[in-house]
């Protein structure tokens, strides 16, 4: 569990930096009304995709192994004979919520690009 939190922190830290940078740049933008619908759309897509990937997503790695959730798995299923045996990680909900958070922050990366573009355009005009 400590390993999951440590690695997640390594993933989440740059994403939080990008989000903070976007927020700082958006305070400088005079045309904020143009970017707000894009922010809302990115959040809706991020939360929806994060929920689906974190809580509903399942993929089959091989004929005998299936994994629930991504990028941090919440459970592994191994086929033993005709039955699937599940192996749940120690903190499945922690992993699922970390997945939701990571996917949502990842969907906000284009907002940073747009805010950079608008602030550099503003600086060129002056």
JOHUVEN-V154820 format. One record per residue. N is the residue number from 1. RES is the residue in one small letter. PSI is psi in whole degrees, 0 to 359 (none if undefined). D_FIRST is the distance of its C-alpha to the first C-alpha in Angstrom with 2 decimals. Layout:
n-><N/N>
res-><RES/RES>
psi-><PSI/PSI>
d_first-><D_FIRST/D_FIRST>
This chain:
n-><1/2/3/4/5/6/7/8/9/10/11/12/13/14/15/16/17/18/19/20/21/22/23/24/25/26/27/28/29/30/31/32/33/34/35/36/37/38/39/40/41/42/43/44/45/46/47/48/49/50/51/52/53/54/55/56/57/58/59/60/61/62/63/64/65/66/67/68/69/70/71/72/73/74/75/76/77/78/79/80/81/82/83/84/85/86/87/88/89/90/91/92/93/94/95/96/97/98/99/100/101/102/103/104/105/106/107/108/109/110/111/112/113/114/115/116/117/118/119/120/121/122/123/124/125/126>
res-><x/x/x/x/x/x/x/x/x/x/x/x/x/x/x/x/x/x/x/x/x/x/x/x/x/x/x/x/x/x/x/x/x/x/x/x/x/x/x/x/x/x/x/x/x/x/x/x/x/x/x/x/x/x/x/x/x/x/x/x/x/x/x/x/x/x/x/x/x/x/x/x/x/x/x/x/x/x/x/x/x/x/x/x/x/x/x/x/x/x/x/x/x/x/x/x/x/x/x/x/x/x/x/x/x/x/x/x/x/x/x/x/x/x/x/x/x/x/x/x/x/x/x/x/x/x>
psi-><320/320/316/315/319/311/321/322/322/329/318/327/310/325/320/324/317/317/317/320/319/314/316/318/324/335/336/343/130/337/50/332/334/332/339/316/325/322/314/316/318/320/317/314/317/315/318/311/320/319/313/314/323/325/338/339/135/138/151/115/317/185/341/2/132/150/137/137/157/154/341/118/146/337/150/141/130/131/120/100/238/354/151/126/129/143/104/138/160/326/74/323/327/313/317/317/326/320/316/314/315/315/319/315/325/324/345/356/318/332/322/317/314/319/324/316/315/324/325/325/320/319/327/327/330/none>
d_first-><0.00/3.82/5.33/5.12/6.39/8.66/10.06/10.55/12.36/14.45/15.41/16.01/17.99/20.89/21.01/21.35/23.96/25.88/25.86/27.08/29.66/30.85/31.27/33.20/35.42/36.06/37.52/40.11/41.02/44.21/43.81/40.62/42.00/41.81/38.07/36.84/37.28/35.24/32.39/32.52/32.70/29.71/27.64/28.86/28.13/24.66/23.66/25.34/23.87/20.36/20.73/22.22/19.76/16.66/18.10/21.10/20.89/21.10/22.35/23.73/22.86/25.52/27.84/25.46/22.02/20.90/17.74/16.99/15.98/15.82/14.77/11.22/12.07/11.60/13.70/15.82/19.35/21.44/25.19/26.66/30.39/31.15/27.96/24.53/21.72/18.41/14.99/12.51/8.76/7.04/6.91/9.84/11.50/8.95/9.13/12.83/13.53/12.02/14.28/17.09/16.86/16.82/19.70/21.64/21.57/22.56/25.49/26.69/27.32/30.89/31.63/31.18/33.61/36.14/35.92/36.50/39.42/40.97/40.71/42.20/44.96/45.65/45.94/48.32/50.55/51.10>
